[in-house]
Structure formats: C-alpha cells, structure tokens
C-alpha cells in the first residue's frame, strides 16, 4: 500500500522549507517483478524516468533499508523509501556572478549568510538574482563539470523566505546533499531563529503545535490548522529573550520546516512578526494609536522594511567527518537598530 498523502497531496511538495520529501511505499502482495525505476514513474505524480534514476544513483532510494540500482526488480512487501523531490523544477538555474557571504566552506559543504530581499532559488517572477544563481556560478568556477544533472539544485536542500535573513547550508557533492537532505527530513538539524513580534508574549517559553498549510481561499498565503484537518504537522518551540512592552524579542526553534512556519505560528499565537506585510504585522497591532507613538512605529518600519526574522544558528552532522557542526551569525543591522529603538522606548515609558 502506498502512502497516498505523500504521493497525491500537492502540499507535501510545496509547503516545506526542506526541499526534499520522503515517499514511502509498501509493495502489494500480488505485485509482479518490475524494475523499480519503471514502477516509481507510475506511482509518483510528476516523476520522470530520468529524475528517478538520478535519485537512485544518488542513493536517495532505498528498499528494505538498503540502496539499490535502477535495474532492481521489486518484490511483494518490499518497503520502498524515496528521499527526493520528484516534481519538475520550476526553471533552469542560470549561473550569475554575485557577491556571496560565505561564512564557512570545505570540500563537502558551504554555509551562506543570506541577506534580506534575496530569493533563494529561481521561480515564477524571479529568474535571476537569486542565491542559487550566485551559488551555481561560484561552484562552476571551482568545478566546470558541476551542473543540475550532477548536483540537483546545486546542492540546495532547504530555504528561507526572501525577506528573512540568515544561515543556509548547501552541499557541494551528491553524497553531502543526500546526507543533509535526510537530516532535514529526520528533523535532526538544529535551527534557531530570532524574531521581533507584536505584543507582550504571556509565557516565557512554550511550544506551538498546529498544522501549516495553504490558505483555502488565498493560495499564496499559509494558515495554521490546530485541529490538524489540513496542511502538514508543524512544531515551533519559542522562548522570550527580551520584553519591550508592545513588542517582544523571541527565540524560535524549528522542529519541522514548513513554509512561513514561524510567521504563521506566531500569528496563530496572536503575535505576528513585526512589519510582516503578509501576516498583518505591518501595522500597529499593540499600543494606543496616538501621533507620537504612530510616528515612532513608522520610523521603526522604515528602518526594518521587512518581517523582523533572522535564521541565527544552524547545526548538523558533517556528511563526511560525522562531527557535529554548529554555526551562528549576528543579527543584521536593520534588526539590531529596531531592537535598540524599542529597548530605549520601553525604558522611557517605564520611567
């Protein structure tokens, strides 16, 4: 029996910041022997023979816990797992020279600190100027033989929003990509974000458990579904760092990685991210609307022209050395300035 939710539900393919998914299939008792690549083409929506064979060659397909070759013939009750992304790529990646803030690099991986305003990978309306355009150019200067065929998405295994800053890990080899993709899927990657949110968060710490899926009316938006009746499971742990009365600085630790997860979860908690124009944070949410206060908030919006969210830390097991790696980056200047303004404002009204 096939995991229908994984194969047929389009949200499995478009509501994750991790760019690889897992398809789980248990072969029927009456299944006749057939090559696994041919079998998977007919069972996974959007799959092509080439992409399946590529996934198999990268070790992203296992049968009964073991890697196999494309000519393997499935047998009844085989447990097949596909760690891959079988839907067609949105667009080709055109190498483009640009400045990248690379905070670490070795022969297997690279860690990039993404600035605000940069889209991670090409897609509708964003065909150039993305992080992946720059990464593809950079990697091809090192090895001209690298392409999307030899290293899908040029090693990108996760993403963060256009206007979110912070750390991303990319693989430079197929083995590293496979290992990192599995760590993201197994939720063993450690990710901590810092966010400035509206309101005085009641609890010093807590956990938000609510499925995240596309809004049923507005498909570009995501929504929290606490009853689990839509979307995919999403878990965010939060902890208050500092309180400023009308806004709160919080740390968010992701246990899952759904698109817009922190933004959606904090809105669900009643605390949308400061200046998040998608989820209602780009207006005065807390505080009396009088002229001086409104001017202060508008000045803050002008300094931080985006949702105040930063991917501060990233930890994982190195794909070759098996040693734990941990990276941390400072808050960007726009968030630092806004936090400082709120700190001084809260101190002035507290006197």
N, C-alpha and C positions, 0 to 999 in steps of 0.2 A: 504493500500500500504506500502510496506516495504522500508526502507532506503537502497537501493541497494549499494550505495557507502560504507556504513558502513559494510554491511554483506559480499559483494562479493569482495571488493577491498582488496587484501592482505596487501597493505601498511598501512591500518588502524591498522593492527595488528603488524607491525614490524617497524614502523617509529616513535615511540613515546618513550620518556623517562618516561612518565607516563605509568605504566604497566596495567592500567585498561582502557577499552574503553567503549563507550556508543553505544548500538544498539537501534535504535528507529523504532518501527513497529506500524502501524495503521491497525487494523484488517479490512479485507474486509467486505462489507455489507452482502455478501452471505455466510459468514463463519459459519459452523455448530459448535455447542458447542463441545469443546475438551479440555482435560487437558492441562494446559499451559506448563508443562514440556515436554509433548509429542509434542506439537506444535512447541516449540522452537528448539527441536532436529532436526526437518525437515527444519527449516528456517535459522539457523545459522551454517555456514560452520565450521566443526571441533568440533562442540558441542557434548557432550555426556550427557546421561540422568543423570548420577551421578554429573557431573560438574554443570548442570543446577539446579538440586535440591539443591546442595550446595550453589549456588548463591542465590537461593530463600530463603533458611534458613538463610543466612547472611543478608537478606534484600536488596540484590543487584538487585532485580527485582521488578518493580512497575507496577501497572495497574491503569490508571487514577489517578496517583499521590499517590497511596496507596500501601503498602507492602501486599503481598498475600502469600498463601500457595501453595504447589506443586499440590494439587488437585483442585485448582481453574480452572473453565471452562471458557475459553474466550468467549466473545460475540462480535457481529458485532460492529465495530467502537471503540472498546477498544483501548486505547493508551498504548502500552507496551514499557517500557524502561528497558533495561538490562545494569546495570553497572557491567561489568565483562570482563574477558578475557577467551574466550571460546576455543581458540585453545590449543592443547595438550602441556603440559610442555615439555621443551626440554630434561630434565633429572631430576632424583631424586636428592634431596639435601641430602648429607651425612654429618651429624654433624662432625665438626672438631674443636678441641681446638686451639684457637689462641688469640693473644692479640688484643683487640678492643679498639679504642679510643672513649669511650662513654662520651660525654660531658653533657648529661642530660638523666635522666630516672625516670619514675614513673610507676604506675601500668598499664598505658594505652599505653605509647609511649616510644621510646628511640631515641636519636639523636646521630649519629655516625659521626665522622670526618674521612673520608676515605683517606688513603694515595695514592700517585701515584703508579701505577703498579699493583693495586689490582682490579681484575674484580669483578663486583657487584654480579652476580649470575651465577651458572653453565650453561654451554652450550658447543657447539662443540669445543673441544680442551682445554676447561677449566672446568674440572670436580671437581677439588679440589682447595683449597687455595683461594676460592672466599669469599667475605664478607658474603654472605648468608650461606656458610658452617660454618663460625665462629658464626654467629648470631643464627643459629639453635642449635648449641652446647650450647651456652650461655643460650638460652631460656629453653632448656630442662633440664638444671641444676636447673633452678628455678621451672619449672613445667614439670615433665616427660611425662605428657599426651599430651603436645603440639606436633603436627605433621602437615604435609602439608594438611592433611584432615581437621583438626580442625582450622588451621590458614594458608590458602594458601600462599605459598612463604614465610612462617614465617613472615608475616606482611610487606613484601616489596611492596611499592606502587609506587616508582619511582626509577630512577637510574641515575648515571653519568658515563662518559666514564672511561675506565681503567686507562688512564694516566691523568685524571682530578682529582684534589684533592677537598676535602670539605665536606659539610654537607649533610646528608641524614636522613630522618625521617622514622622510622619503627613502625608499630603497634604491640602491644602485645596482643590485643584482637580482636575478629571479629568485634565488634562494632566500635572500633577505626579504623580498616582497612577500613570499609565501609565509615565512615565519612571522613577520609583523602582522599580516592580514589575519592569521589565526589568533594572535594575541589580542587583537582588537575584537575579534568575534567572541573570544572567550572572556572578554571583559577583564583581562589581567593588566591592561595598560593603565597606568596611573595618570589621571589628568585633573589638574586643579585650575579653576578659573577664578578671577576676581571680578566682581560686578558691583556697580553702584545702583541701588534700586530705590524706588519711591517708597516712602512710609517708614515707620519705626517697626521693624520686624519684631514680633512679640517674643518668640522663643530665641534663646541664644544659639540653638542648633536644632536641626531636625532633618527629616527625610521626606521628600515629595515622591509619592508613587502614583503615577497616573499615565495611562497610555497616551502617546503622542501620535497624531495622525492628521491628515489634511482636513481642513475645514470643509464640511459637506457642501457649502454654498460657494465659498471663495477658495479655489483650488491652490492659489499661491500662498495662502495662509495655513498655519498649523494650529491645532487645538489640543487641549488636554481633555482626556476622557477618563475620569477617575473610576468609572464602573467597568472599564476595560472592554466596552462594547464596540470600539473602533480603534484603529491605529495599532501601534505596537508598544509593548511594555517599555516603560521609561522610568528610571530611578535617578534622582538627584539628591545628594546629601549637601546640606548647607550649614554654614557656621558664621555667626556675626563677628566681623573684625572690628568695626567701629560704628558708633551711632552718632548721627548728626541731627536728630530730631525729625525733620521732614524727609530725610533720606538715610539709608543705611548702607554701609560697605560690607559686603558679604563674600565669603569664600564658597565656591560651589565645586563639589567633586562629582564627576560623572561616573555612574556605574554602567550606564548604557550610553549610546551615542546617537540619538535621533536628531534629525534636522531641527534647528531652533529650540532644542530641548530646554536649555536654561531659560531662554526668553519666554517660552510658553509656560514652563513650570512656575516661574516667579510671577508671571501674570496670574496664573491659576491661584497662587497663594495670596494674591491681592497686592503684589509688589512688582509692577512692571519695571523693566530696566530704564534707567534714566536716559531720556532722549531716544528711546526706541520708537521710531516713527511707524513701525509695523504693528506693534502691540500696545499702543496707547501711552507710551512713556514720553512723548514729545509735547506734553502739555503739563500744566500744574495739576498734579494728582493729589498732593498733600500740601496743606498750608492755605491760609486765607489769601484770597486774591486781592491784594491792595497794590498800589502803584510801585512802591519801593521794592516789595518782595517780587512782584512780577518782573521788574527790571533786573533784579538780581538773578532770577532764574533764566531770563532771556540771555543774560550775559554768560551764564554757565552753558546754555545751549550753544552759544556762538563759539565757545572755547572747545567743547566736545561735541562735534557736529554729527554724532553717531550714537548708537547704543553703547553705554559705558561697560564694555565687556572685554576681558583680556585673558587669553589662554596662557597662564603664568608658568605652570610646571608640566613636565612630561616625563614619565618614567616607564621603562620597558626592559625586557631581557634582550641583550645584543644577539642578533641572529647567528653570529659565528663564535664569539667568545663565551656565550651563555652567561655573561656577567650582567648584573643589573646596572642600567644606565639611568641617570637622573639629570634633568636639565631644568634650569629656572631662569627667567628673564624679568627684568624690571618693568614696572608699569610704564606705558607710553606717556609722553609729556602731556597730552591733552587730558588724560585721566588724572594724572598727578596734579595738574593745575586746578581741575574742577574739585577734586577731593580736598585740596588745600583751601579753596574758597568756601566750601561747605563747612569745613572744620572751623574756620575763623568766624563764619556767620553764626554757627551754632553756639560758639563761645560768646559772641557779642550779645545774642538774645538771651543767653542764660545768666547774664550778669544782673 
